[in-house]
Amino acid sequence: MSAPTSPRPARSAEELIAVEESVLAHNYHPLPVVIAHAEGVWLTDVSGRRYLDMLAGYSALNFGHRHPALIEAAHRQLDRLTLTSRAFRNDRLAGFAEDLAALTGQEMTLPMNTGAEAVESAIKVARKWAYEVRGVAPDQATIVAAEGNFHGRTTTIVGFSSDPVAREGFGPYAPGFRLVPYNDLPALAAAVDETTAAVLIEPIQGEAGVVIPDDGYLAGVRELTRRRGALLVADEIQSGLGRTGTTLAVDHEGVRPDMVLLGKALGGGIVPVSAVVASREVLGVLRPGEHGSTFGGNPLAAAVGSAVVELLRTGEYQRRAARLGKVLRDGLASLVGRGVTGFRSRGLWAGVDVDPTIGTGREISERLIAEGLLVKDTHGSTIRLAPPLTITREELESALATLERVLA
């Protein structure tokens, strides 16, 4: 047996960034900060400088970094069992599936790993349902999605993206998808016909800049799909699990989709966990061998996922996001005309349009790094704010004051 290798000597942020640029595929353009430690809403870089996290891993860290209950659940499970594959049953999966279905008002759970896998799974299930239940002719099922969507980066999913950066250069693409403008019920009604298996929609479009539809839009989509006999699939991978002040973003309009897609926060920032939750009629179309995942529903993921559901069961985090969301909204409203041209927010989630004469979203994000605040830009001069739901009012007000100072 060879001797164990010695640990690498500590390297500076500049050295680590240079290595990344050399050996990592350039599919991301990270901001110039190198994180070494995290606790709650605070991050520490390799030089020991602290930052307030106002991104929360695109909502994967709704409960902050290393939440004690989630870390305990993971440690406890690591000492017992981590993986069996679905060839065998494990003692954690049943409880997780049962609890998640109950939390979301559904009946069955299909566990996967990543958000894109949940979306791909929903596409397969919707098509199978269309053929077996709705009676659509073989290979003729269509799925309607919205322009400006972000559902993932697989070849199938980018095939119905309207973002040229995500789409161009990766074709040919699978047929069977129709795009309509977001927040446009007449356009949606014109696109749904007897071949439509499902309407796939984000209740709030996160990647597009936290775009919130008009009041009544989601209820209208629900009524339209019900009347036309198609499924409503809500992609709540970013918007779900407390982020908007309710368990699901569709709860703001009292809408119950046929399928709900979850991910990101479901893994507690520890392991990738995603799921499709739906009725027995819908998920019941799957039979053994037709769909699967080696790691989906593994005991470690199920243990962490169950702990996440337990945190949400009391409604404490949902109420906290709603309460602090008002602080966030009021703070951003006070900046309109003073470096901010507009914003959209719901709960602890906001898209902030910065005056382009001040800088691009990327430039503003880099200036905020220098002030100890981490955010992320999206299109043009828009930045996104999505702090962990564990943030205090004082920390949130401090972040808003820092944003005000940088914009000034």
C-alpha positions, 0 to 999 in steps of 0.5 A: 500500500502506498503512503498517504499523500500529504495535504496540499499547502495552503494557497491564496485566492489568486493561486486557486483561481488561476488553477481553476481557470487552468483545469476546470471547464469554463462552464461558469464565470464565478465571482472572484471570491474563494470560500473556505468556511461557512456557518449560518448566513456567514461565509469566510474566504481563504484569507479569513475575511467574512461575507454575508451570503445574500444568494444562499446557493440559488435557494439550495441553502434556504436554512443557511450553511451547516444548519445544526439539525441538518448536519446532525441528521447527515452525521447520524446517517453517515454512521449507519448507511449511505447507499443501497441503490433502489435494487434494495429497500432502505429504512429511510426512504419510506418516511421521507416519501410519506412526509414530503407528499404530506407537506406538499398536499400530494400522494406519491413521491418520485425521488431523484438527485438534481433539479434537472433530473426532476424536470426530465422525470416530469416530462417522461411521466407527463408523456406516459400519462398522456398516452395511457390516461388522456389517450393522446396518439403515440409519440404525439404528446406536446408540452407547453412551457413559457418563454424566459424559463429556466428548468435546467441544462440537459439537452432536452431542457435547453431545447425549449429554452428561449435563452440563446446562451443556454440553447445555441450550439447544443442541438439538434433538439427533441420535438414536442415542446411549445413556447408561449409568453410568460404571464399571458393566459390567452397565448397559453390557451391558444397553445393547449390542444388535444395533444397537450400532456402538460403545461410546465411552468415556474410560479416565479421565474428565478433565473429570468430575474425573479419575474412574478406573474400577475395576480390570478395568472397561476389560478388561470393556468390551473383552470385552463389545464383542468378544463382542457384535460392537461396536467399542470406541472409547477417547477418549484425547484427555486421558489419552493420550500419556504422561499416566498413566505409559503411552503410553495409559491403556488400557495399564494393563489391556492393552486394545487398542481398535478405535479410539483418539482422540488430540489435545491433546498430539499438537500439542505445544502448538504447533498443533492436531493430532488423529487417529483410529488404528484397524485397516485393517478399521475405517478402511478403510470410508472412501472418497474424498469421504466425510470430510475436513478442509482442514487435517487432516494439513497438513505443519506439523501432521505435522512437529510430530506426528512430533516428539511421537511421537519424544519418546514412542518411547523411553518416557522420558516415560511412565516419568517420569510414572509415577515422579513420579506416585507423588510426586504421589499420596503428597503428596496422600494426606498432605493428606487430612483437612487440607483435602482430602477425597479425590483420584484420581490416575494418573500426573501427573494428579489430581482433588483434592476440597477441603473445601467449607468452605475454598472452592470449586474456583474460590476455591482456584484464585484463592488459588493464583494469588496463591502463583504456582501455576496449576491449574483447578477443575472441578465444585464444590470439585474442582481438577485437577492435570496438570503438564507431564511435564517437571516436576522432582521439586523443582518438583512437591514445591514445588507440593504444599507451596504447595497445603498452605499455601493449604489450611491 
